[in-house]
Amino acid sequence: MAQKKELQKKFEQREMEIQRVRLPRGREVFGVLEQRLGSSRSKVRCLDGKERICRIPGRLRRRLWVRERDIVLVEPWEYEGDTKGDIVFKYRFNQVYWLKKKGYLKGLEEAEEF
């Protein structure tokens, strides 16, 4: 019983540690997953004010599990970039907390009001 509590405590500490947080590079933008549409496609509201139908690329399909209200990193397509894109990365709870604290997700509070 004591071992189980120790393991749980170590897991919680590891979960709260903040390692390097990936920031957007190039054309990538932050987004909030609004709705899952099926066949690895989702509706994402991006912080640049656009709503995109995004897919999870094949190389990430089995590793990247997303749910509604997750904060993700979206790379818009070269063509039809205003309406379509790829989900490149999903942020964990502690990473989202760090991003909010540093001011990267200021547009997120405004977007959640609507």
N, C-alpha and C positions, 0 to 999 in steps of 0.2 A: 504494500500500500504506500509506503514512504517512497519507494522507487518511482512509482507512478506519479506522485506529486512532484518529485524532483524533475522527472522528464517533462512534465507539463510546464513547470516553471522555466526550464531551459528553452522549451519551444516558444513560450510567450516572450521571453527575452530576445530570442533570435528574430521573432516576428516584428518586434518593435524597433530593432536596429535598423537604421537607415543607411543603406549602402549608396552607391552612386545612383542618382535618379536620372533617367534618360530624358533629355530635353529635346524639343523639336529641332530638326536640322533641315535646312533648305526649305522645301515647300510644305513640310509636315505641320499639322495643326492639332490642337487638343480637341476632343469631342466627348459628348456624353451619349452613350448608347440608349436609345429610346425604345426600340422595338426590334425583336428578332423576327425575321421574315422567313427563315427556313433556307435549306441548302447553303449554309455558311454565309448568308447575307443578312444584313442588319440595317436599320434606319438609325443614323447618327446625326445629332445636332452638333455642329462644329462651332468653335468659339469665334470663327470669322463671320458668323451670322448666316451660314448656309446649312441646309439640311441635305445630307448625302446618303445614297444607298451604298453601303460599303460591304465588301466581302473580305473573308479571311483567306489569304493566299494559301495555296496547297502546301507550301513548306511549313506553314504554321498551323494548319488545320487541326492536327491531333494534339498539339501542345498548347494552343491558346483557347481557353474556355472562357466565354464572356456571358454576362447576364445583363439584364436591364439596369440602368443607372450606373454602370461601370464607366470610369474615366479611361478613355483610350487615346492612342495617338494615331491619327489618320493621315495617310499620304494620298492627296487627290491625284486622279489620273491625269495624264498629259492631255488627252482629249476628253471632253465632257467632264472636266475637273470640277465644275460647279455643282454637278449632280451625282457624281460617282467617285469612289475612292477605295483604298485598301486599308484595313485595320492592321497596323504594324506592331503595336505594343499595347499591353494592358497594365495599368498602374494598380498597385496594391494599396490597401487602406493607409498604411503609414507613409507611402510615397505621395498619396493625394494630400494627406495632412501637411507634409513638407512643402508641396507645391502651393497650397493655399497660404501657408505661413509666409512664404517668400514672395507672394503676389503674382505668381504665374497664372492663376485661375481666377483673376478678378472678374472676367466676363461671365464666369460660371454662375455667380450669385444672381446676376442680372438675367441670365437665361432661365434660371430655375423659377423666377417669379411668374413667368407666363404660363 
